[in-house]
Amino acid sequence: MANYPDKEDTKSVIGWGFWALGIVLVFAIGIFLVRWALVPTEVYSPENVRKQWAFAYEYSEKLKMGAVQVCIAEKAVAAATTDNEAAQRRSQLMAYEQNYARMWADYNARLKNNFEAGLVAPSDVPDKAPTLEESKKAYCPRPA
């Protein structure tokens, strides 16, 4: 004769299995709901906003220094005494201008990505990088 499990024992094991599965599902749903409720506070928290937009402040400083380098190079071109020196200074000026243009494009691309992602920007982050001419007006020393 075959030895089969008792029907009552089988129902009991299956019943406990369903209870265990139910408890796991309740905990999983609870953790999901708590996590879902906390995400907006993390996204909009001042620390997170500062972290997400740290690049904007770094690029702002780089663009400022790039504009100052262009101004210094322009003065060097104007002060050149020989054709050879003038050509060398113009080459340096062009390199600084190209470097500024690269940083300007990188900065604007990152800004566009963050704005399109719906990230909250600090109030002091402009919606686009200043042009070289705007930066030169703001940061280059003016003749007295």
Buried (B, 14 or more C-beta within 10 A) or exposed (E): EEEEEEEEEEEEEEEEEEEEEEEEEEEEEEEEEEEEEEEEEEEEEEEBBEEBBEBBEEBBEBBBBBBBBBBBBBBBBEEBEEEEEBEBBBEBBEEBBEBBEEBBEBBBEBBEEBEEEEBEBEEEBEEEBBBBEEBBEEBBEEEE
